[in-house]
Each structure stands twice: as structure tokens, then as C-alpha cells.
Amino acid sequence: MFTVTSEDKNGGSRPRVVIIGGGFGGLALAQKLKKAPVDILLLDKHNYHTFQPLLYQVAIGSIAADSVGFPIRRIFTKQENFSFNMAEVQKINPESNTISTDIGTIHYDYLVIATGSNTNFFGNEQIEHFAMPMKNIPEALNLRSLILQNLETALVTTDMREKFALMTFVVVGGGPTGVELSGALAEMRHLILGKDYHGLSKYDMRVYLVEGKDRLLAGMTEPASAAAKKFLTDGDVIIYNSAHVQSYDGFYLTIDNGKTIKTRNVLWAAGVKGEVPNGIPADVVIRGSRIQTDEINRVKGYQNIFAIGDVAAIITDAIPNGHPGVAPAAIQQGQWLGKNLIHLIKGEPTEPFIYKDKGTLATIGRNKAVADLGKLHFQGFFAWLLWGVVHIMSLAGFSNKGIIFISWVINYFNKNSDNRLVVRSFNTETRLANQSSK
């Protein structure tokens, strides 16, 4: 029997639902419970929601960082049963239905882990130190600073080996993020470099894409994969398939296909792992650091702890590897769990989660994208236009939608951007950012 922790306006009691994580799944769940007889507390170490699909555009300076973040409290201004605390979760204590955080101990009646995922370097500490991840806004800003600082240094260095390394970019990972980032760098090479960096030429800059599988966008159809590869090679991106990075010491990157590349820019988009809070037993954490759940997203071995999104894995015979770690899956799980929590509170039967794959889109640069939407498969300008519409509509906040749309229109016609600012320099030795640039 759960301990009551809050009271409704009529003096009755209702359970507290604590959600850890303000990503797509956590927000979808909280919104689904808007009219439910519960009190919702959402915890996140940031006070904003990040629209991760556009982080690569922050990293290359196409859009402003603020436009992909939106205050969590602002999303729920009119939801009376919702509250938010900015907190770092230290440990989950299932035996007492509490969470230890840096702001104190928090009680829950139902706990939902929606912590998402982080970059997976597969245990290689050297690569983790020197390669650049891109899973949040600070990391995207670090990458933007590194790219711009290296271009500035390339302008003035007299060491040709160093200039070669500064102007060489290696993207590791051929999924949607890696493909989109490679396409954006190729676009910068062709449209911006010679225009803004007098003294540098597009022939000085090289872009590589290294992918472990035998084709790009392995989660999409063969025609989409082939089209993406053609778009990138047309933009002079050098692609290595069925290749794996072995080491990177900050200057030399070695690949198991026998290639060694001199580069100061390794952008890591090769894998993710779930962000599992302390207190979750190791025996329920499976491959990819994902928490195994049943078909209603309830963590194995618990009655009132749930997990959704990238950190969760519903394992069945039909889906032995769990659902894909993408925003639509997290959103659908959040909405479905909201419905099931209401069933649990009312003592009604629950319904197993069913994922509806609405398709996949990936852009490879200006006027180029690929789309798999059910039985519809197309590439080129229309796919690119659809990609833009879907992403604009998915952003949180009307202001962000407007800012991104206007930025894209201006960038499209100018073939340039006004957001390539080094506002916080990145120290390549410590791999830390300074909060202000001198």
C-alpha cells in the first residue's frame, strides 16, 4: 500500500508520480496525466527541454543554441497538477520509495525513469577524452567552438601538417546524426569556407564519415541508404563503410581498414547508452545500458517503478532488442504509460505498449533528404521540405518554431549563417569550455 504524499483541492488524497528526465518521454507522460487524479513532480538537472534532433545545427553554427531549448516550467504553465524541480538524482531507494537528490530526499508513489541516453564510447577512454560528443546543448556549443577555433588557427599556422589536421573532419557513426552532421560540414565546405575565411579554400577541407556497418542509415531502407551515400559523395564526403575506429590520440585517428587520418576534429556519433540512475540493480540492466521492462514499461522486479524512452527496453519475442531509441518511441511510451498509470490507480486492467512506426527522415544538406514513411519512400527536395516541416512542428514553444523557421529561410537565401560565434572557448588540452571568451 502506497503512502499518500499530497492532497487534492477537495481534501482527498492522491498519489505522487515522480518523473526523472525532461526529455520527449518525460514531457509526453506529464502532459498525458494533465487531468489524472495525481500530483506530478518532474526532476531534471537542467531547467529546459532540449530538442536533440537539431543539435548538429547548433554545432555547425546554423542556428542559435537557445532555439533548441525551451523552459520546462513554461510548457506546463497551465497544468495545475504539475511541478518541477531542477535537481541531480543521486540514487533511487526502492525499499523506501524515495529518491536521494542534491536538493534532498523526495518521496514517490509511482516513479518513472525517463533519463534518456548518453554517448557510448564503448569503453575506450582515449577516444572518450579526445573525441567530441553531441548529446546536449553544452556539448554542441563545445563542438561549435572547436570547429571555429580550428578554422581560425588554420588561417594563421605555418605548419602545413597542423593545418592539414585542423582542416580535416572525421564523423564517426553513419546513423541519422552522423549523416546529417557530415552533410552539414560538406555544405560549410562548399558554401561558406571560401566566402568567410579568406585564405582558406574548400580544397583545404576534408570531411570523412566512418561507419561500422556495410551501409549508412542501416535502420532505413536500401534505397534511402544508397541515396544518402550518393548525396554525401556528391558533396565530396569520403565514406568508409564496415570500418571501426581503433584509436585517436588527438592527432592521429586509426581505423581497422588500415587507414590513419591526421585530424584535430573527431565528431563522435557512433553509439548511445542509457543513463541508468544509481539504485537500479545490475541484473535488470541489459545491453546498451537499458533497463529491462515488461510490456507496460514497468521495471522488471518492481510494481511502482517504470522506465520509458532511450533508457528502457521492452524485450519480447517480437522485439528481442527493444524499441528504437528515437523521439517518436519515447513520446508514444510516455503517452501510453500515462494511460496505464490511470488504469493502475483505478484498479483497471492495463494495456501492453504497441509502437507505431510513423517513418524516418534524415537530411543530408541543402535540398537533400531521404524519407521512409510506411510504404512511401522518396528522396531529394520534397523529402528535405517534409523534414523541415516535421522538425518545426515538433519543437517546443511557438517562439522557437518562429526563430528556427526565420533562421532557416535567411540561411537558405544567404547560403550563410550569423551564428558562428565563439562565445565560450574550448580548451583542447583539458577538453573543457571556458564560460567566456577573451
The 8 nearest C-alpha neighbors of each residue, nearest first, counted from 0:
[[1, 2, 3, 108, 303, 302, 14, 96],
 [2, 0, 108, 3, 14, 96, 109, 107],
 [1, 3, 4, 0, 108, 14, 107, 96],
 [4, 2, 14, 5, 1, 12, 13, 108],
 [5, 3, 2, 15, 14, 6, 13, 106],
 [6, 4, 3, 13, 12, 14, 15, 7],
 [5, 7, 12, 11, 10, 13, 8, 4],
 [6, 8, 9, 11, 10, 12, 13, 5],
 [7, 9, 10, 6, 11, 12, 5, 13],
 [10, 8, 7, 11, 6, 12, 13, 36],
 [9, 11, 8, 7, 6, 12, 5, 13],
 [12, 10, 7, 9, 6, 13, 8, 5],
 [11, 13, 6, 7, 5, 3, 10, 14],
 [12, 14, 37, 6, 5, 36, 3, 7],
 [15, 13, 37, 108, 3, 38, 4, 16],
 [14, 16, 38, 108, 107, 37, 39, 17],
 [15, 17, 109, 39, 110, 108, 38, 107],
 [18, 16, 40, 110, 107, 41, 39, 111],
 [17, 19, 41, 111, 110, 112, 42, 20],
 [20, 18, 42, 112, 113, 41, 114, 43],
 [19, 21, 114, 113, 43, 22, 25, 42],
 [20, 22, 25, 48, 26, 43, 23, 19],
 [23, 21, 25, 24, 20, 48, 26, 49],
 [22, 24, 26, 330, 25, 329, 27, 326],
 [25, 23, 329, 330, 333, 27, 26, 22],
 [24, 26, 21, 28, 22, 27, 113, 23],
 [25, 27, 29, 28, 23, 24, 21, 30],
 [26, 28, 333, 24, 30, 330, 25, 334],
 [29, 27, 333, 31, 334, 25, 337, 26],
 [30, 28, 26, 32, 31, 27, 25, 33],
 [29, 31, 27, 33, 32, 28, 26, 334],
 [30, 32, 28, 337, 29, 33, 334, 27],
 [33, 31, 35, 29, 30, 34, 337, 28],
 [32, 34, 30, 31, 35, 78, 29, 80],
 [35, 33, 32, 36, 31, 80, 37, 78],
 [34, 36, 32, 37, 33, 341, 31, 38],
 [37, 35, 13, 34, 38, 14, 341, 7],
 [38, 36, 14, 13, 35, 15, 39, 16],
 [37, 39, 15, 80, 16, 81, 14, 40],
 [40, 38, 81, 16, 15, 17, 80, 82],
 [39, 41, 17, 82, 83, 81, 18, 16],
 [40, 42, 18, 83, 17, 19, 82, 39],
 [43, 41, 19, 84, 85, 20, 86, 83],
 [42, 44, 20, 85, 45, 86, 21, 19],
 [43, 45, 86, 87, 85, 46, 42, 88],
 [46, 44, 43, 47, 85, 48, 86, 21],
 [45, 47, 85, 70, 71, 43, 44, 48],
 [48, 46, 70, 71, 69, 45, 68, 49],
 [47, 49, 69, 68, 21, 71, 22, 70],
 [50, 48, 68, 51, 67, 47, 69, 22],
 [49, 51, 67, 52, 68, 53, 394, 48],
 [50, 52, 54, 53, 49, 135, 134, 67],
 [53, 51, 54, 50, 55, 176, 390, 326],
 [54, 52, 51, 55, 56, 50, 67, 57],
 [55, 53, 57, 51, 56, 52, 139, 58],
 [54, 56, 58, 57, 53, 180, 59, 139],
 [57, 55, 61, 59, 58, 54, 53, 62],
 [56, 58, 54, 60, 62, 55, 59, 64],
 [57, 59, 143, 139, 55, 56, 142, 60],
 [60, 58, 56, 143, 57, 61, 55, 183],
 [61, 59, 419, 418, 57, 58, 62, 56],
 [62, 60, 56, 416, 59, 57, 418, 63],
 [61, 63, 57, 60, 56, 418, 64, 406],
 [62, 64, 65, 66, 418, 57, 61, 60],
 [65, 63, 66, 57, 67, 62, 136, 68],
 [66, 64, 68, 67, 63, 69, 399, 136],
 [65, 67, 399, 64, 68, 63, 403, 402],
 [68, 66, 50, 65, 49, 64, 69, 53],
 [69, 67, 49, 65, 48, 66, 47, 50],
 [68, 70, 47, 48, 71, 395, 396, 49],
 [71, 69, 47, 73, 72, 46, 48, 74],
 [70, 72, 47, 74, 73, 48, 46, 69],
 [71, 73, 75, 74, 70, 76, 83, 46],
 [72, 74, 76, 70, 71, 75, 69, 396],
 [73, 75, 71, 72, 76, 70, 396, 395],
 [76, 74, 78, 72, 73, 77, 71, 81],
 [75, 77, 73, 78, 74, 72, 79, 81],
 [76, 78, 75, 79, 74, 73, 81, 80],
 [79, 77, 75, 81, 80, 76, 33, 30],
 [78, 80, 81, 77, 33, 76, 82, 75],
 [79, 81, 38, 78, 39, 33, 37, 82],
 [82, 80, 39, 79, 78, 40, 38, 75],
 [83, 81, 40, 39, 41, 80, 84, 72],
 [82, 84, 41, 40, 42, 72, 85, 81],
 [85, 83, 42, 86, 41, 43, 82, 40],
 [84, 86, 43, 44, 46, 42, 45, 83],
 [85, 87, 44, 43, 84, 42, 101, 102],
 [86, 88, 44, 100, 101, 89, 43, 85],
 [89, 87, 100, 90, 99, 86, 101, 98],
 [90, 88, 100, 99, 87, 277, 101, 91],
 [91, 89, 277, 99, 278, 98, 88, 276],
 [90, 92, 98, 278, 93, 277, 99, 97],
 [91, 93, 97, 94, 98, 95, 96, 278],
 [94, 92, 96, 95, 91, 97, 278, 98],
 [93, 95, 92, 96, 97, 91, 278, 301],
 [96, 94, 97, 93, 92, 106, 98, 107],
 [97, 95, 93, 107, 94, 106, 92, 108],
 [96, 98, 106, 92, 95, 105, 107, 91],
 [99, 97, 91, 105, 104, 92, 90, 100],
 [98, 100, 104, 90, 89, 103, 88, 91],
 [101, 99, 88, 89, 103, 102, 87, 104],
 [100, 102, 87, 103, 86, 88, 89, 99],
 [103, 101, 100, 86, 104, 87, 99, 85],
 [104, 102, 100, 101, 99, 105, 98, 86],
 [103, 105, 99, 98, 100, 97, 106, 102],
 [106, 104, 98, 97, 103, 99, 107, 100],
 [107, 105, 97, 96, 98, 104, 108, 4],
 [108, 106, 109, 15, 96, 17, 97, 110],
 [107, 109, 15, 14, 1, 16, 110, 96],
 [108, 110, 16, 303, 107, 304, 17, 15],
 [111, 109, 304, 17, 16, 18, 107, 305],
 [110, 112, 305, 18, 306, 304, 113, 17],
 [111, 113, 306, 19, 114, 305, 18, 307],
 [114, 112, 20, 307, 19, 25, 115, 306],
 [113, 115, 20, 274, 112, 19, 310, 116],
 [116, 114, 309, 310, 113, 274, 273, 308],
 [117, 115, 273, 274, 272, 309, 310, 271],
 [116, 118, 271, 272, 273, 274, 134, 119],
 [119, 117, 271, 270, 272, 120, 132, 134],
 [118, 120, 271, 270, 272, 121, 117, 269],
 [119, 121, 122, 123, 127, 118, 126, 270],
 [122, 120, 119, 123, 270, 124, 127, 118],
 [121, 123, 120, 124, 119, 127, 126, 125],
 [124, 122, 126, 125, 121, 120, 127, 246],
 [125, 123, 127, 126, 122, 128, 120, 121],
 [126, 124, 128, 127, 123, 129, 248, 247],
 [125, 127, 129, 128, 130, 124, 247, 123],
 [128, 126, 124, 125, 130, 129, 120, 123],
 [127, 129, 125, 126, 130, 124, 430, 131],
 [128, 130, 126, 249, 127, 125, 248, 131],
 [131, 129, 265, 126, 127, 266, 267, 128],
 [130, 132, 266, 267, 265, 142, 129, 133],
 [133, 131, 267, 134, 266, 138, 118, 130],
 [132, 134, 138, 139, 135, 131, 54, 55],
 [133, 135, 132, 117, 138, 118, 51, 136],
 [136, 134, 138, 137, 133, 139, 51, 49],
 [135, 137, 139, 138, 140, 64, 54, 134],
 [138, 136, 140, 139, 135, 141, 133, 134],
 [139, 137, 141, 133, 140, 136, 135, 142],
 [138, 140, 58, 136, 142, 133, 141, 137],
 [139, 141, 143, 137, 142, 138, 58, 144],
 [142, 140, 138, 144, 139, 143, 425, 145],
 [141, 143, 145, 139, 140, 144, 58, 146],
 [144, 142, 58, 140, 146, 141, 145, 59],
 [143, 145, 141, 421, 147, 142, 146, 148],
 [144, 146, 142, 148, 143, 147, 425, 149],
 [145, 147, 143, 149, 144, 148, 142, 150],
 [148, 146, 150, 144, 149, 145, 143, 151],
 [149, 147, 151, 145, 150, 146, 144, 152],
 [148, 150, 152, 146, 151, 147, 165, 145],
 [149, 151, 153, 147, 152, 148, 146, 154],
 [152, 150, 148, 154, 149, 153, 147, 155],
 [153, 151, 149, 154, 150, 155, 156, 148],
 [152, 154, 150, 162, 151, 156, 155, 149],
 [155, 153, 151, 152, 156, 150, 198, 199],
 [154, 156, 152, 153, 157, 151, 162, 158],
 [157, 155, 153, 158, 152, 154, 162, 161],
 [156, 158, 159, 155, 162, 161, 153, 154],
 [157, 159, 161, 156, 160, 162, 163, 153],
 [158, 160, 162, 161, 157, 163, 156, 164],
 [161, 159, 163, 162, 158, 164, 261, 165],
 [160, 162, 164, 158, 163, 159, 165, 156],
 [161, 163, 159, 165, 153, 164, 160, 166],
 [162, 164, 160, 166, 161, 165, 159, 167],
 [163, 165, 262, 261, 161, 167, 263, 162],
 [166, 164, 162, 263, 149, 163, 167, 161],
 [167, 165, 204, 163, 164, 162, 203, 205],
 [166, 168, 205, 262, 164, 165, 204, 206],
 [169, 167, 206, 264, 205, 207, 265, 262],
 [168, 170, 207, 265, 208, 206, 266, 264],
 [169, 171, 266, 208, 265, 207, 267, 177],
 [172, 170, 209, 267, 269, 268, 208, 266],
 [173, 171, 269, 268, 210, 177, 174, 209],
 [174, 172, 177, 210, 215, 178, 216, 175],
 [173, 175, 216, 177, 176, 172, 178, 215],
 [174, 176, 178, 177, 361, 179, 216, 173],
 [177, 175, 179, 178, 174, 180, 268, 55],
 [178, 176, 173, 180, 172, 174, 268, 179],
 [177, 179, 181, 175, 180, 176, 173, 174],
 [180, 178, 363, 182, 176, 181, 177, 362],
 [179, 181, 183, 177, 182, 178, 55, 176],
 [182, 180, 178, 184, 183, 179, 177, 185],
 [181, 183, 363, 364, 185, 179, 180, 184],
 [182, 184, 186, 180, 185, 181, 364, 179],
 [185, 183, 187, 181, 186, 182, 188, 180],
 [186, 184, 188, 182, 187, 183, 234, 181],
 [185, 187, 183, 189, 184, 188, 190, 182],
 [188, 186, 184, 191, 185, 190, 189, 192],
 [187, 189, 185, 201, 192, 186, 190, 191],
 [188, 190, 186, 187, 201, 191, 185, 192],
 [191, 189, 187, 186, 188, 192, 414, 194],
 [192, 190, 187, 194, 193, 195, 188, 189],
 [191, 193, 188, 196, 194, 195, 187, 201],
 [194, 192, 200, 196, 195, 191, 199, 197],
 [193, 195, 191, 192, 196, 197, 190, 200],
 [196, 194, 192, 193, 191, 197, 199, 415],
 [197, 195, 192, 193, 199, 194, 198, 154],
 [198, 196, 199, 193, 195, 194, 200, 192],
 [197, 199, 196, 154, 200, 193, 155, 195],
 [200, 198, 197, 196, 193, 203, 192, 154],
 [201, 199, 193, 202, 203, 192, 198, 204],
 [200, 202, 188, 203, 204, 189, 192, 193],
 [201, 203, 200, 204, 205, 199, 188, 189],
 [204, 202, 200, 201, 166, 199, 205, 163],
 [205, 203, 166, 201, 202, 167, 188, 206],
 [204, 206, 167, 168, 166, 207, 203, 236],
 [205, 207, 168, 236, 169, 167, 237, 185],
 [208, 206, 169, 237, 236, 238, 170, 168],
 [207, 209, 238, 170, 169, 171, 237, 239],
 [210, 208, 171, 239, 172, 238, 240, 242],
 [209, 211, 172, 173, 240, 212, 242, 241],
 [212, 210, 241, 242, 243, 240, 213, 209],
 [213, 211, 241, 214, 210, 240, 215, 217],
 [212, 214, 241, 240, 211, 215, 210, 217],
 [215, 213, 212, 217, 240, 224, 216, 210],
 [214, 216, 173, 224, 217, 174, 228, 210],
 [217, 215, 174, 218, 224, 219, 173, 175],
 [216, 218, 215, 219, 214, 174, 224, 212],
 [219, 217, 216, 220, 174, 215, 359, 224],
 [220, 218, 217, 216, 223, 224, 221, 371],
 [221, 219, 223, 222, 224, 218, 371, 217],
 [220, 222, 224, 223, 225, 219, 217, 214],
 [223, 221, 225, 224, 220, 226, 376, 219],
 [224, 222, 226, 220, 221, 225, 369, 227],
 [223, 225, 221, 227, 215, 222, 216, 226],
 [224, 226, 222, 228, 227, 223, 221, 229],
 [225, 227, 229, 223, 228, 224, 222, 230],
 [228, 226, 230, 224, 229, 225, 223, 231],
 [227, 229, 225, 231, 226, 230, 232, 224],
 [230, 228, 226, 232, 231, 227, 233, 225],
 [231, 229, 227, 233, 228, 232, 226, 234],
 [232, 230, 234, 228, 233, 236, 229, 182],
 [231, 233, 235, 236, 229, 234, 230, 228],
 [234, 232, 230, 231, 235, 229, 236, 228],
 [233, 235, 231, 232, 236, 185, 230, 186],
 [236, 234, 232, 233, 237, 231, 185, 206],
 [235, 237, 232, 206, 231, 207, 234, 238],
 [238, 236, 207, 208, 235, 206, 232, 239],
 [239, 237, 208, 207, 209, 236, 240, 232],
 [238, 240, 209, 242, 210, 208, 241, 237],
 [239, 241, 210, 213, 242, 211, 212, 214],
 [242, 240, 211, 213, 212, 210, 239, 243],
 [241, 243, 211, 240, 210, 256, 239, 255],
 [244, 242, 211, 254, 255, 245, 210, 241],
 [243, 245, 254, 246, 253, 255, 242, 252],
 [246, 244, 254, 253, 255, 243, 247, 252],
 [247, 245, 253, 252, 244, 126, 248, 125],
 [246, 248, 252, 126, 251, 249, 253, 125],
 [249, 247, 250, 251, 129, 125, 246, 252],
 [248, 250, 129, 247, 263, 251, 262, 252],
 [251, 249, 262, 263, 261, 248, 252, 247],
 [252, 250, 261, 247, 260, 248, 262, 249],
 [251, 253, 247, 260, 259, 246, 261, 250],
 [254, 252, 259, 246, 245, 244, 258, 251],
 [255, 253, 244, 258, 245, 256, 243, 257],
 [254, 256, 257, 243, 242, 245, 244, 253],
 [257, 255, 254, 258, 242, 243, 241, 239],
 [256, 258, 255, 254, 259, 253, 242, 245],
 [259, 257, 254, 256, 253, 260, 255, 252],
 [258, 260, 253, 252, 254, 251, 257, 261],
 [261, 259, 252, 251, 262, 253, 258, 250],
 [260, 262, 251, 164, 250, 252, 259, 263],
 [263, 261, 164, 250, 167, 264, 260, 165],
 [262, 264, 165, 164, 250, 249, 265, 167],
 [265, 263, 168, 262, 169, 266, 167, 165],
 [264, 266, 169, 130, 170, 131, 168, 267],
 [265, 267, 170, 131, 130, 169, 171, 264],
 [266, 268, 171, 132, 131, 269, 130, 170],
 [269, 267, 172, 171, 177, 270, 176, 266],
 [270, 268, 172, 171, 267, 173, 271, 119],
 [269, 271, 119, 268, 118, 272, 120, 172],
 [272, 270, 119, 118, 117, 116, 273, 287],
 [273, 271, 287, 116, 288, 119, 117, 118],
 [272, 274, 116, 310, 288, 289, 275, 115],
 [275, 273, 116, 114, 115, 310, 117, 276],
 [274, 276, 273, 277, 310, 288, 114, 279],
 [277, 275, 90, 278, 274, 279, 91, 89],
 [278, 276, 90, 279, 91, 89, 275, 280],
 [277, 279, 91, 90, 92, 280, 276, 93],
 [278, 280, 277, 281, 276, 91, 275, 283],
 [281, 279, 282, 283, 278, 284, 277, 290],
 [282, 280, 284, 283, 279, 285, 278, 290],
 [281, 283, 280, 284, 285, 279, 291, 290],
 [284, 282, 291, 281, 290, 280, 285, 299],
 [285, 283, 290, 281, 289, 282, 288, 291],
 [284, 286, 289, 288, 283, 290, 287, 291],
 [287, 285, 288, 289, 284, 272, 320, 290],
 [286, 288, 272, 289, 285, 273, 271, 284],
 [289, 287, 273, 272, 286, 285, 284, 290],
 [288, 290, 310, 273, 311, 284, 285, 287],
 [291, 289, 284, 311, 283, 312, 310, 285],
 [290, 292, 312, 283, 313, 284, 311, 299],
 [293, 291, 298, 296, 297, 299, 313, 312],
 [292, 294, 296, 297, 295, 313, 299, 298],
 [293, 295, 351, 296, 352, 313, 292, 297],
 [294, 296, 351, 293, 297, 352, 336, 350],
 [297, 295, 292, 293, 305, 294, 306, 307],
 [298, 296, 305, 292, 293, 295, 304, 299],
 [299, 297, 292, 305, 301, 304, 291, 300],
 [298, 300, 292, 301, 291, 297, 293, 283],
 [301, 299, 298, 302, 283, 297, 292, 304],
 [302, 300, 298, 299, 304, 303, 297, 305],
 [301, 303, 304, 297, 300, 298, 305, 299],
 [302, 304, 109, 301, 110, 305, 108, 297],
 [305, 303, 110, 298, 301, 111, 297, 109],
 [304, 306, 297, 111, 298, 296, 112, 110],
 [307, 305, 112, 311, 111, 296, 113, 298],
 [308, 306, 311, 113, 332, 329, 296, 24],
 [307, 309, 329, 311, 310, 24, 113, 115],
 [308, 310, 324, 115, 311, 116, 273, 307],
 [311, 309, 273, 289, 115, 308, 290, 116],
 [312, 310, 290, 307, 289, 306, 309, 308],
 [311, 313, 321, 291, 290, 289, 314, 292],
 [312, 314, 321, 292, 293, 294, 291, 315],
 [315, 313, 319, 321, 318, 312, 320, 291],
 [316, 314, 318, 317, 319, 313, 321, 320],
 [317, 315, 319, 318, 314, 320, 321, 313],
 [316, 318, 315, 319, 314, 321, 320, 313],
 [317, 319, 315, 321, 320, 316, 314, 322],
 [320, 318, 314, 315, 316, 321, 317, 313],
 [321, 319, 318, 314, 322, 312, 313, 315],
 [322, 320, 312, 313, 314, 318, 319, 323],
 [321, 323, 324, 312, 320, 318, 313, 328],
 [324, 322, 325, 321, 328, 309, 320, 308],
 [325, 323, 309, 322, 308, 328, 326, 329],
 [324, 326, 323, 328, 327, 329, 309, 308],
 [325, 327, 329, 328, 330, 23, 324, 24],
 [328, 326, 330, 329, 325, 331, 356, 357],
 [327, 329, 331, 326, 330, 325, 332, 308],
 [330, 328, 308, 24, 326, 332, 327, 331],
 [331, 329, 24, 327, 333, 27, 332, 328],
 [330, 332, 334, 328, 333, 329, 335, 327],
 [333, 331, 335, 329, 330, 334, 336, 307],
 [334, 332, 28, 24, 27, 330, 336, 331],
 [333, 335, 337, 28, 331, 332, 336, 27],
 [336, 334, 332, 338, 337, 333, 331, 339],
 [335, 337, 339, 333, 338, 334, 332, 340],
 [338, 336, 334, 340, 28, 335, 31, 339],
 [337, 339, 335, 336, 341, 340, 342, 334],
 [338, 340, 342, 336, 341, 349, 337, 343],
 [341, 339, 343, 337, 342, 338, 336, 344],
 [340, 342, 344, 339, 338, 343, 345, 337],
 [343, 341, 347, 339, 345, 340, 344, 349],
 [344, 342, 346, 340, 345, 341, 347, 339],
 [343, 345, 341, 346, 342, 340, 347, 14],
 [344, 346, 342, 343, 347, 341, 340, 348],
 [347, 345, 343, 344, 342, 348, 341, 349],
 [346, 348, 342, 345, 343, 349, 344, 341],
 [349, 347, 342, 350, 346, 343, 339, 345],
 [348, 350, 339, 342, 347, 351, 343, 295],
 [349, 351, 352, 339, 295, 348, 294, 335],
 [352, 350, 294, 295, 353, 349, 293, 296],
 [351, 353, 295, 294, 350, 354, 335, 332],
 [354, 352, 351, 355, 332, 335, 331, 294],
 [355, 353, 356, 352, 328, 331, 322, 332],
 [354, 356, 357, 353, 328, 331, 327, 358],
 [355, 357, 358, 354, 327, 373, 328, 359],
 [358, 356, 355, 372, 373, 359, 327, 371],
 [359, 357, 372, 371, 356, 373, 360, 370],
 [358, 360, 371, 370, 372, 361, 219, 357],
 [359, 361, 370, 369, 386, 371, 362, 358],
 [362, 360, 369, 368, 175, 363, 370, 179],
 [361, 363, 368, 179, 364, 367, 383, 369],
 [362, 364, 182, 179, 368, 367, 178, 361],
 [365, 363, 182, 367, 183, 362, 366, 186],
 [364, 366, 367, 363, 186, 383, 411, 362],
 [367, 365, 380, 383, 379, 364, 368, 384],
 [368, 366, 379, 363, 364, 383, 365, 380],
 [369, 367, 362, 383, 382, 379, 363, 361],
 [370, 368, 378, 361, 223, 382, 360, 377],
 [369, 371, 360, 377, 376, 382, 359, 378],
 [372, 370, 376, 359, 358, 375, 373, 360],
 [373, 371, 358, 375, 374, 370, 376, 357],
 [372, 374, 375, 358, 371, 357, 376, 356],
 [373, 375, 372, 376, 371, 358, 377, 370],
 [376, 374, 372, 373, 371, 377, 370, 358],
 [377, 375, 371, 370, 372, 374, 378, 223],
 [376, 378, 370, 369, 382, 375, 371, 379],
 [379, 377, 369, 382, 368, 370, 380, 226],
 [378, 380, 367, 368, 382, 381, 383, 366],
 [379, 381, 366, 383, 382, 367, 384, 368],
 [382, 380, 384, 383, 379, 385, 378, 377],
 [381, 383, 385, 368, 378, 384, 380, 379],
 [384, 382, 368, 380, 386, 381, 367, 385],
 [385, 383, 381, 387, 386, 382, 380, 388],
 [384, 386, 382, 388, 387, 383, 381, 389],
 [387, 385, 383, 389, 384, 388, 382, 360],
 [386, 388, 384, 390, 385, 389, 391, 383],
 [387, 389, 385, 391, 390, 386, 392, 384],
 [390, 388, 392, 386, 387, 391, 385, 393],
 [389, 391, 393, 387, 392, 388, 386, 394],
 [390, 392, 388, 400, 393, 394, 389, 387],
 [393, 391, 389, 390, 394, 388, 400, 395],
 [394, 392, 390, 391, 389, 395, 400, 50],
 [395, 393, 391, 392, 400, 396, 390, 50],
 [396, 394, 69, 393, 399, 397, 400, 74],
 [397, 395, 398, 399, 394, 400, 69, 74],
 [396, 398, 400, 399, 401, 395, 394, 402],
 [397, 399, 401, 396, 400, 402, 66, 395],
 [400, 398, 402, 66, 401, 396, 397, 403],
 [399, 401, 397, 403, 398, 391, 402, 394],
 [402, 400, 398, 404, 399, 403, 405, 397],
 [401, 403, 399, 405, 404, 400, 406, 398],
 [402, 404, 406, 400, 401, 405, 399, 407],
 [403, 405, 401, 407, 406, 402, 400, 408],
 [404, 406, 408, 402, 407, 403, 401, 409],
 [407, 405, 403, 409, 404, 408, 410, 402],
 [406, 408, 410, 404, 405, 409, 411, 403],
 [407, 409, 411, 405, 410, 406, 404, 412],
 [410, 408, 406, 411, 407, 412, 413, 405],
 [411, 409, 407, 413, 415, 414, 416, 408],
 [412, 410, 408, 414, 409, 413, 407, 415],
 [411, 413, 409, 414, 410, 408, 415, 407],
 [414, 412, 415, 410, 411, 409, 416, 408],
 [415, 413, 411, 410, 412, 190, 416, 191],
 [414, 416, 413, 410, 191, 417, 190, 411],
 [415, 417, 410, 61, 418, 60, 419, 414],
 [418, 416, 419, 415, 61, 60, 420, 62],
 [419, 417, 60, 420, 416, 62, 63, 61],
 [420, 418, 60, 417, 421, 416, 147, 61],
 [419, 421, 418, 422, 60, 144, 147, 417],
 [422, 420, 144, 423, 424, 419, 147, 436],
 [421, 423, 436, 420, 435, 424, 144, 434],
 [424, 422, 435, 436, 434, 433, 421, 432],
 [425, 423, 433, 436, 432, 144, 421, 422],
 [424, 426, 432, 431, 144, 145, 141, 427],
 [427, 425, 430, 431, 428, 429, 432, 424],
 [426, 428, 430, 429, 425, 431, 145, 129],
 [429, 427, 426, 430, 431, 129, 425, 249],
 [428, 430, 431, 426, 427, 432, 425, 128],
 [431, 429, 427, 426, 428, 425, 432, 128],
 [430, 432, 429, 426, 425, 433, 427, 428],
 [431, 433, 425, 424, 426, 423, 434, 141],
 [434, 432, 423, 424, 435, 425, 431, 436],
 [433, 435, 423, 432, 436, 424, 422, 425],
 [436, 434, 423, 433, 422, 437, 424, 432],
 [435, 437, 423, 424, 422, 433, 434, 421],
 [436, 435, 424, 423, 422, 433, 421, 434]]
